[in-house]
């Protein structure tokens, strides 16, 4: 999911370098003139990304576990002849 967005962003910047340069200048300017606020924002975004990553990791684990459980139930049913 992140990889798709990352690839789309890279494609946008490569096709429109002026927009990429403009965004970079604005972000660097904000880091220069308001570093405390920008580092708070950066930390908050990092916490959100880590939280989202952990939630998707947990969802994938639960999904694969329930899939394996269903497979084992069907195997057991076939083994006892139902």
N, C-alpha and C positions, 0 to 999 in steps of 0.2 A: 504494500500500500504506500509506504513512504517512498519506496524506490520509484514507483510510477510518478508520484508528484515531483520527485527530485529530477527525473528524466524530463518531465514536462517543463519544469523551471529552466533547466539547462537548455532545452530546445528554444524556449522563449527568449532567453538571453542571447543565444547564438544568432537567432534570426533578427533580433532587435537590440543591437549592442548599446544604442543610445539610452534605451530604457534601463538596461542593466547598469550602465555607468551612473545614470541619474539616481537610481535606488542606492547604489553603493556610496555615492557622495552624501546623500541624505542620512544614511545610517552612520557613516563615519562622522558627519557633522554632529549628529545627536550624541554619539559616544564622546566627542570632544567637548561639546558645550554642556551636556547633562550626563556625565558618566555615572553618577550614583543612581539615577533613575533608570538608565539603560541597563546597568548591571542587575538591578532588581528585576527588570523586565526579562532579561536574559535568564536569570535564575528561575523565575516563574515559568517561563517557556520550557526550560529544561525539566522542571518538575512535572509539567503537563506531559511532555514527551515520554518521560520514564514511566509515569503512571499509565499512559495509554499503551505503552509497550508491554507492561506487566499485565494489564487487563487482557490484551489480545493473546499473550502467551498463555494465560490461565484459561481463556476461552478455547484455544486450540487444544490444550491438554484435556479439558473436560470433554470436548467433542470427540477426540480420538479415544478417550477412555470409554465413553458410552458406546462408540462404534464397536470397539473390541468386546465389550460386554454383550452387545447384541449378537455378534458373531459367535461368541462362546455359547450363548443360549441356543442358537440354531444348531450348532454342532452337537450340543448335548441332546437336543430333541431328536436329531437324526441318529445319534448313537443308541438311544433307548428304543428307537423304532416308532416314534410318534409321527 
